[in-house]
Amino acid sequence: MAPPVLAMENKESLHNRSDSLRTLNGSIHNELQMRVSSVTVGTQNHFDLLRTLYEGAVAGATAGVVVETVLYPIDTIKTRLQAARFGGKILLKGLYSGLAGNLAGVLPASAIFVGVYEPVKKKLLEILPDNYNAIAHLLAGTAGGATASLVRVPTEVVKQRMQTGQFANAPDAVRCIVAKEGARGLYAGYGSFLLRDLPFDAIQFCIYEQLRIGYKLVAKRDLYDPENALIGAFAGAVTGAITTPLDVIKTRLMVQGTSKQYKGVFDCVQKIVREEGASTLTKGIGPRVLWIGIGGSIFFGVLERTKKILLDRRHENKSSEISKTQ
């Protein structure tokens, strides 16, 4: 028979080992839970980003197509005014020339722009302090514009060549441009396009977002559709007026074709000012402000409405899934 002291020591040793095992098991369980939770959160964040991208793309495509279809004649008049040299006459026929081909480019370009803008904005707003939200909107607008330009520029080149009567339809325009100027011809004026559109996108969306934030704080509620449209109109009109000289330069470079009247942005500015006067850089400002003002109203109105429809549909799907599980 073992001595009583030794038996007590064995019992204490077993008890301590049991406690150690329980502690170890608890630690392992907690570690596993933390890792599973981390993976779940990471997966959820990834899913949220993809959903934001998808919903932004759908909303952007819808808004872009509606605006382009409704306001295309005003854009055509603006383009012809800017392209005309030395007081040339402006034709008012064929104001919808090139619309079908343009819509084929506007739909993916608008989808790409908003599809990039929304998740970038969301991420930046999470990272930056609240008092830097304007920077988030500026950077997100720039990112969206830069990405969408890969589709926007060829679309714009073909559209403006057709608006000025150089081609009858989009397929012929693409074939002739590539045959005479190479694939680079479809990106004619790319630098001037970025010079105009990156500031335009950044400023327009920043003004719009900041006005919405201020309005919501004052009203202490979500905005109604007409209010979103009115703010969008103001943001578009102001930005359109500011960037008109850049738009004139972009138009001249894009429609010049093989004539190569201008060697680049600075050469274009110098020749316009020297030969036609500085006021030429504001040509088409009336139609441009009208077009972008009304366009901003429609675009942002449709954009916010589409986003709300998608959000409501998502909530309905979640509610139906919860009710099924109960």
C-alpha positions as CSV (number, residue, x, y, z in Angstrom):
1,M,0.0,0.0,0.0
2,A,1.3,3.4,-1.0
3,P,2.1,5.9,1.7
4,P,-0.7,8.5,2.2
5,V,1.5,11.4,1.3
6,L,2.4,9.9,-2.0
7,A,-1.2,9.1,-2.8
8,M,-2.2,12.7,-2.1
9,E,0.7,14.0,-4.3
10,N,-0.5,11.8,-7.2
11,K,-4.1,13.1,-6.8
12,E,-2.8,16.7,-6.8
13,S,-0.6,16.0,-9.8
14,L,-3.6,14.5,-11.8
15,H,-5.8,17.5,-10.8
16,N,-3.2,20.0,-11.9
17,R,-2.7,18.2,-15.2
18,S,-6.5,18.1,-15.7
19,D,-6.6,21.9,-15.1
20,S,-3.8,22.4,-17.5
21,L,-5.5,20.4,-20.2
22,R,-8.7,22.3,-19.7
23,T,-6.9,25.6,-20.0
24,L,-5.1,24.4,-23.1
25,N,-8.3,23.2,-24.7
26,G,-9.9,26.6,-23.9
27,S,-7.0,28.5,-25.4
28,I,-7.2,26.3,-28.6
29,H,-11.0,26.8,-28.8
30,N,-10.7,30.6,-28.4
31,E,-7.9,30.7,-31.0
32,L,-10.0,28.7,-33.5
33,Q,-13.0,30.9,-32.8
34,M,-10.9,34.1,-33.5
35,R,-9.5,32.6,-36.7
36,V,-12.9,31.5,-37.9
37,S,-14.3,35.0,-37.0
38,S,-11.5,36.7,-38.9
39,V,-12.1,34.6,-42.0
40,T,-15.8,35.3,-41.8
41,V,-15.3,39.0,-41.5
42,G,-12.7,39.0,-44.3
43,T,-15.1,37.1,-46.5
44,Q,-18.0,39.4,-45.6
45,N,-15.9,42.5,-46.4
46,H,-14.9,41.0,-49.8
47,F,-18.6,40.2,-50.5
48,D,-19.7,43.7,-49.5
49,L,-17.0,45.2,-51.8
50,L,-18.2,43.1,-54.8
51,R,-21.9,44.0,-54.0
52,T,-21.1,47.7,-53.9
53,L,-19.2,47.4,-57.2
54,Y,-22.1,45.5,-58.8
55,E,-24.8,47.8,-57.5
56,G,-22.8,50.9,-58.5
57,A,-22.2,49.5,-62.0
58,V,-25.9,48.8,-62.5
59,A,-26.9,52.2,-61.2
60,G,-24.2,54.0,-63.3
61,A,-25.1,52.2,-66.5
62,T,-28.8,53.0,-66.1
63,A,-28.2,56.7,-65.3
64,G,-25.6,57.1,-68.1
65,V,-27.9,55.6,-70.8
66,V,-30.9,57.7,-69.8
67,V,-28.9,61.0,-69.8
68,E,-27.2,60.3,-73.1
69,T,-30.4,59.4,-74.9
70,V,-32.4,62.4,-73.6
71,L,-29.7,65.1,-74.1
72,Y,-27.8,63.9,-77.1
73,P,-29.0,66.7,-79.4
74,I,-27.7,69.4,-77.1
75,D,-24.3,67.6,-76.9
76,T,-24.3,67.5,-80.8
77,I,-24.9,71.2,-81.0
78,K,-22.2,71.9,-78.4
79,T,-19.7,69.7,-80.3
80,R,-20.4,71.4,-83.7
81,L,-20.0,74.9,-82.1
82,Q,-16.6,74.0,-80.6
83,A,-15.4,72.3,-83.8
84,A,-16.3,75.2,-86.1
85,R,-13.4,77.5,-86.9
86,F,-13.6,81.2,-87.8
87,G,-17.4,81.5,-87.3
88,G,-18.4,78.5,-89.5
89,K,-22.1,77.7,-89.8
90,I,-23.7,75.2,-87.5
91,L,-25.9,72.5,-89.0
92,L,-29.0,71.6,-87.0
93,K,-29.7,68.4,-89.0
94,G,-28.8,64.9,-87.7
95,L,-28.7,65.9,-84.1
96,Y,-29.0,62.2,-83.1
97,S,-26.2,61.2,-85.4
98,G,-24.1,58.4,-83.8
99,L,-26.4,57.9,-80.8
100,A,-26.6,54.1,-81.1
101,G,-22.9,53.6,-81.3
102,N,-22.4,56.0,-78.5
103,L,-24.8,54.2,-76.2
104,A,-22.8,51.0,-76.8
105,G,-19.8,52.8,-75.2
106,V,-21.7,54.9,-72.6
107,L,-23.3,51.9,-71.0
108,P,-20.0,50.1,-70.0
109,A,-18.2,53.4,-69.4
110,S,-20.9,54.6,-66.9
111,A,-21.0,51.2,-65.3
112,I,-17.2,51.1,-64.9
113,F,-17.1,54.7,-63.5
114,V,-19.7,54.3,-60.8
115,G,-18.7,50.6,-60.2
116,V,-15.2,51.9,-59.3
117,Y,-16.3,55.1,-57.6
118,E,-18.6,53.6,-55.0
119,P,-16.3,51.0,-53.5
120,V,-13.3,53.3,-53.6
121,K,-15.4,56.0,-51.9
122,K,-16.6,53.5,-49.3
123,K,-13.1,52.3,-48.5
124,L,-11.6,55.8,-48.3
125,L,-14.4,57.0,-46.0
126,E,-13.6,54.1,-43.7
127,I,-9.8,54.9,-43.7
128,L,-9.9,58.8,-43.6
129,P,-11.2,60.9,-40.7
130,D,-14.7,62.4,-41.0
131,N,-13.4,65.9,-41.7
132,Y,-11.5,64.5,-44.8
133,N,-14.5,63.1,-46.6
134,A,-14.2,65.7,-49.4
135,I,-10.8,64.2,-50.2
136,A,-12.4,60.7,-50.3
137,H,-14.9,62.0,-52.9
138,L,-12.3,63.8,-55.0
139,L,-10.0,60.7,-55.1
140,A,-12.9,58.3,-55.8
141,G,-14.1,60.5,-58.7
142,T,-10.6,60.6,-60.1
143,A,-10.2,56.9,-59.8
144,G,-13.5,56.3,-61.5
145,G,-12.8,58.7,-64.3
146,A,-9.3,57.3,-65.0
147,T,-10.6,53.7,-65.2
148,A,-13.6,54.6,-67.3
149,S,-11.5,56.6,-69.7
150,L,-10.3,53.4,-71.4
151,V,-13.8,53.0,-72.8
152,R,-14.9,56.6,-72.8
153,V,-12.2,58.0,-75.1
154,P,-12.8,55.7,-78.1
155,T,-16.5,56.2,-77.6
156,E,-16.0,60.0,-77.5
157,V,-13.8,60.0,-80.6
158,V,-16.2,58.0,-82.7
159,K,-19.2,60.1,-81.4
160,Q,-17.7,63.4,-82.2
161,R,-16.4,62.4,-85.6
162,M,-20.0,61.4,-86.4
163,Q,-21.5,64.5,-84.9
164,T,-19.3,66.7,-87.2
165,G,-20.4,64.7,-90.2
166,Q,-17.2,62.8,-90.9
167,F,-18.9,59.4,-90.8
168,A,-22.4,58.0,-91.2
169,N,-22.3,55.2,-88.6
170,A,-20.1,53.8,-85.8
171,P,-18.7,50.7,-87.5
172,D,-17.6,52.7,-90.5
173,A,-16.0,55.3,-88.2
174,V,-14.1,52.7,-86.3
175,R,-12.8,50.9,-89.5
176,C,-11.8,54.2,-91.2
177,I,-10.1,55.6,-88.1
178,V,-8.1,52.4,-87.5
179,A,-7.2,52.1,-91.2
180,K,-5.9,55.7,-91.6
181,E,-4.6,56.5,-88.1
182,G,-4.1,53.1,-86.5
183,A,-5.5,51.9,-83.2
184,R,-4.0,55.0,-81.6
185,G,-6.5,57.1,-83.6
186,L,-9.3,55.8,-81.4
187,Y,-7.4,57.4,-78.5
188,A,-6.8,60.8,-80.2
189,G,-6.8,63.6,-77.6
190,Y,-6.5,61.1,-74.8
191,G,-4.3,63.5,-72.8
192,S,-6.7,66.4,-73.2
193,F,-9.6,64.1,-72.4
194,L,-8.0,63.2,-69.0
195,L,-7.1,66.9,-68.5
196,R,-10.8,67.7,-68.8
197,D,-12.5,64.7,-67.3
198,L,-10.4,63.9,-64.3
199,P,-10.9,67.4,-62.8
200,F,-14.5,67.3,-64.0
201,D,-15.4,64.0,-62.4
202,A,-13.6,64.8,-59.2
203,I,-15.1,68.3,-58.8
204,Q,-18.6,67.3,-59.9
205,F,-18.9,64.3,-57.5
206,C,-17.3,66.2,-54.7
207,I,-19.7,69.1,-55.0
208,Y,-22.6,66.8,-55.2
209,E,-21.6,64.6,-52.2
210,Q,-20.8,67.6,-50.0
211,L,-24.0,69.4,-50.8
212,R,-26.0,66.2,-50.0
213,I,-24.2,65.8,-46.7
214,G,-24.9,69.4,-45.8
215,Y,-28.5,69.2,-46.9
216,K,-29.1,66.0,-44.9
217,L,-27.7,67.6,-41.8
218,V,-30.0,70.6,-42.1
219,A,-33.1,68.6,-43.1
220,K,-32.3,65.8,-40.6
221,R,-33.6,63.1,-43.0
222,D,-32.8,61.4,-46.3
223,L,-33.2,63.4,-49.4
224,Y,-36.1,63.0,-51.8
225,D,-35.6,62.3,-55.5
226,P,-36.3,65.9,-56.7
227,E,-33.8,67.2,-54.1
228,N,-31.1,64.8,-55.3
229,A,-31.8,65.9,-58.9
230,L,-31.6,69.6,-58.0
231,I,-28.3,69.2,-56.3
232,G,-27.0,67.1,-59.2
233,A,-28.1,69.8,-61.6
234,F,-26.2,72.5,-59.7
235,A,-23.0,70.4,-59.4
236,G,-23.1,69.6,-63.1
237,A,-23.7,73.1,-64.3
238,V,-21.0,74.7,-62.1
239,T,-18.4,72.0,-63.1
240,G,-19.4,72.2,-66.7
241,A,-18.9,75.9,-66.8
242,I,-15.5,75.7,-65.1
243,T,-14.2,73.0,-67.5
244,T,-15.5,74.5,-70.8
245,P,-12.0,75.6,-72.0
246,L,-10.7,72.1,-71.4
247,D,-13.6,70.7,-73.3
248,V,-12.9,73.0,-76.3
249,I,-9.3,71.8,-76.5
250,K,-10.4,68.2,-76.2
251,T,-12.9,68.5,-79.0
252,R,-10.5,70.2,-81.4
253,L,-7.9,67.4,-80.8
254,M,-10.4,64.6,-81.2
255,V,-12.0,65.8,-84.4
256,Q,-8.9,66.9,-86.3
257,G,-8.2,63.4,-87.7
258,T,-5.3,63.1,-90.1
259,S,-5.1,66.9,-90.7
260,K,-3.0,67.3,-87.6
261,Q,-3.8,71.0,-87.2
262,Y,-2.6,70.8,-83.6
263,K,0.4,68.9,-82.2
264,G,-0.9,68.7,-78.7
265,V,-2.7,70.5,-75.8
266,F,-0.3,73.5,-75.6
267,D,0.0,73.9,-79.3
268,C,-3.8,73.8,-79.6
269,V,-4.3,76.5,-76.9
270,Q,-1.7,78.8,-78.5
271,K,-3.2,78.5,-82.0
272,I,-6.7,79.0,-80.8
273,V,-5.8,82.1,-78.8
274,R,-3.6,83.5,-81.6
275,E,-5.8,82.8,-84.6
276,E,-9.3,82.9,-83.1
277,G,-9.1,84.8,-79.9
278,A,-9.2,83.7,-76.2
279,S,-13.0,83.9,-76.2
280,T,-13.0,80.8,-78.5
281,L,-12.0,78.7,-75.4
282,T,-15.5,79.4,-74.0
283,K,-17.3,78.3,-77.2
284,G,-20.3,76.2,-76.5
285,I,-20.5,77.1,-72.8
286,G,-24.2,77.7,-73.0
287,P,-25.2,74.3,-74.5
288,R,-22.5,72.6,-72.3
289,V,-23.9,74.1,-69.0
290,L,-27.5,73.4,-70.1
291,W,-26.6,69.8,-71.2
292,I,-24.5,68.9,-68.1
293,G,-26.9,70.8,-65.7
294,I,-29.9,68.9,-67.0
295,G,-27.7,65.8,-67.4
296,G,-26.6,66.1,-63.8
297,S,-30.1,66.3,-62.6
298,I,-31.2,63.2,-64.5
299,F,-28.0,61.3,-63.8
300,F,-27.9,61.7,-60.1
301,G,-31.7,61.4,-59.7
302,V,-31.7,58.1,-61.6
303,L,-28.5,57.0,-59.8
304,E,-29.8,57.5,-56.3
305,R,-33.2,56.0,-57.2
306,T,-31.6,52.9,-58.8
307,K,-29.3,52.5,-55.7
308,K,-32.3,52.7,-53.4
309,I,-34.2,50.1,-55.5
310,L,-31.3,47.7,-55.3
311,L,-30.9,48.3,-51.6
312,D,-34.7,47.7,-50.9
313,R,-34.5,44.5,-53.0
314,R,-31.5,43.3,-51.0
315,H,-33.4,44.0,-47.7
316,E,-36.4,42.1,-49.0
317,N,-34.2,39.1,-49.9
318,K,-32.7,39.1,-46.5
319,S,-36.1,39.3,-44.8
320,S,-37.4,36.4,-46.9
321,E,-34.3,34.3,-46.1
322,I,-34.8,35.0,-42.3
323,S,-38.5,34.1,-42.5
324,K,-37.7,30.8,-44.2
325,T,-35.2,29.7,-41.6
326,Q,-37.7,30.4,-38.7
